[in-house]
Every structure is written in C-alpha cells, then in structure tokens.
Amino acid sequence: MQSFAILYPAFAMALLTMGVAIWLLMVRIKAYKANELKPAYFKLNQGEVPVYAKQAEQHYENLFEMPVLFYVVLILAFVTQTASIGLVFLAWAYVAARAAHTYVHLGSNKLLKRRNVFLVSFVILLVMWLWVLFALWLH
C-alpha cells in the first residue's frame, strides 16, 4: 500500500464540506430572495432564520467539529507511517458515514436515522484513533 493512500479520504471529506458550503450559500440566497432572511443577519449572525437555513448552518458547523479529529488522525497516521489498508478502509467508511449523515440531516432530518449514522461515524473514528495508538505502541 502506498502511504499517501491514507490522505485520499481527507480530500473526499474536504469536498463534502465544500459541497455543504455551496448548499448553505444556495439556501441563504433562497431565503434572502424569499424575504425570509434580512441582510442585517449577516453582520452578527443574529436575527430570525428560516428553519431550512438554520438546518444547513448547523450541518456546516458540524463538519468542523468531529471531522477535525478525522483529519488529525489521518495526518498522524501518514506522518508516523502507521497507515495500513485497514485504516484506509476505516477512513473511507468514515467519509461514507459522514456523507450519509449529510444526506439525512439536509434531507428528511429524521432524528433516529441521523443519530444512528452519527454513532456509526463516531465509532469508526474511535476505532481509527485506537488503531493508530496501537500501531504506535507496537513500534
């Protein structure tokens, strides 16, 4: 396995984040054009926001919470040369789980489904950290 293969899932996660940023922009433009969002909102992010716009904002913010630990563990595995095929598989599984979370959160937003895909992504991320820790411990 080539060591840089562990970095490809990071690019995919970044593309997902950028896609959500574009979605957020489109949602805000829609809300503004429908007179549901006032220009003053953008000065201090205060004021009334339509539910669909708030949902998109929250999801965009979510992508800068747990996924930060994902980026860190990938970089750590790359730098310490502890990346393996198993870890690459887990990284792609994490990206898939976060994509599913995005689909649910920005779509139906059914809480049980959203919680379940979040928990799957959380467990995958936890296993990734334990995997790298164990690999470092063996060195």
C-alpha positions in Angstrom: 0.0 0.0 0.0 1.3 3.5 -0.8 1.4 5.6 2.3 -0.3 8.6 0.7 -3.5 6.5 0.2 -4.5 7.4 3.7 -4.8 11.1 2.5 -7.4 10.5 -0.2 -10.3 10.2 2.3 -9.3 13.6 3.6 -9.7 15.1 0.2 -13.1 13.4 -0.1 -14.2 14.8 3.3 -13.0 18.3 2.2 -15.1 18.0 -0.9 -18.1 17.0 1.1 -17.5 20.1 3.3 -17.2 22.4 0.3 -20.3 20.9 -1.1 -22.2 21.7 2.1 -20.8 25.2 2.0 -22.2 25.6 -1.5 -25.5 24.2 -0.4 -25.5 26.7 2.5 -24.9 29.6 0.2 -27.7 28.5 -2.1 -30.1 28.1 0.9 -29.2 31.5 2.2 -29.8 33.1 -1.3 -33.1 31.4 -1.5 -34.1 32.7 2.0 -32.9 36.2 1.1 -34.9 36.2 -2.2 -38.0 35.0 -0.3 -37.5 37.8 2.2 -37.1 35.3 5.0 -33.6 36.4 5.8 -32.6 40.0 6.3 -29.3 41.4 5.2 -28.6 42.5 8.8 -28.4 38.9 9.8 -25.0 38.6 8.1 -23.5 41.4 10.2 -23.6 39.5 13.5 -25.4 36.2 12.6 -28.3 37.4 14.7 -32.0 37.5 13.9 -34.7 35.3 12.5 -33.6 32.5 10.2 -35.9 30.1 8.4 -35.7 26.5 9.7 -34.2 25.1 6.5 -31.4 27.7 6.6 -30.7 27.1 10.2 -30.5 23.4 9.5 -27.9 24.0 6.7 -25.9 26.3 9.0 -25.9 23.7 11.8 -24.7 21.0 9.5 -22.0 23.1 8.1 -20.8 23.8 11.6 -20.9 20.1 12.4 -18.4 19.5 9.7 -15.9 21.5 11.7 -16.4 19.5 14.9 -15.8 15.7 14.9 -14.3 15.6 11.4 -11.4 17.7 12.7 -10.3 14.6 14.7 -10.6 12.7 11.5 -8.2 15.0 9.7 -5.8 14.8 12.6 -5.7 11.0 12.8 -5.1 10.8 9.1 -2.2 13.2 9.2 -0.8 11.4 12.3 -1.0 8.0 10.6 0.7 9.5 7.5 3.5 11.2 9.4 4.2 8.3 11.7 3.9 5.8 8.8 1.3 3.8 10.7 -1.2 3.8 7.9 -2.4 0.5 6.7 -5.0 -0.9 4.3 -7.4 -1.5 7.3 -7.0 2.1 8.4 -7.6 3.4 4.8 -10.8 1.2 4.7 -11.9 2.7 8.0 -11.2 6.2 6.7 -13.4 5.7 3.6 -16.1 4.2 5.9 -16.0 7.3 8.0 -16.4 9.5 4.9 -19.3 7.4 3.8 -20.9 7.6 7.2 -20.5 11.4 7.2 -21.9 11.6 3.7 -24.9 9.6 4.9 -25.2 12.0 7.9 -25.2 14.9 5.5 -27.9 13.3 3.3 -30.1 12.7 6.4 -29.5 16.0 8.1 -30.1 18.1 5.0 -32.9 15.9 3.7 -35.5 14.3 5.9 -33.7 15.2 9.1 -35.2 12.2 10.9 -33.6 12.2 14.3 -33.3 8.5 14.8 -31.6 8.0 11.4 -29.4 11.0 12.0 -28.4 9.7 15.4 -27.6 6.3 14.0 -25.4 7.5 11.2 -23.7 9.8 13.6 -23.0 7.0 16.0 -21.6 4.9 13.2 -19.2 7.7 12.2 -18.3 8.2 15.9 -17.4 4.5 16.4 -15.4 4.4 13.2 -13.4 7.5 14.3 -12.8 6.0 17.7 -11.5 2.7 16.2 -9.3 4.8 13.9 -7.7 6.5 16.8 -7.3 3.3 18.7 -5.8 1.7 15.6 -3.1 4.4 15.3 -2.4 4.4 19.0 -1.9 0.6 19.0 0.3 0.8 15.9 2.4 3.5 17.6 2.6 1.4 20.7 3.9 -1.6 18.7 6.8 0.5 17.3 
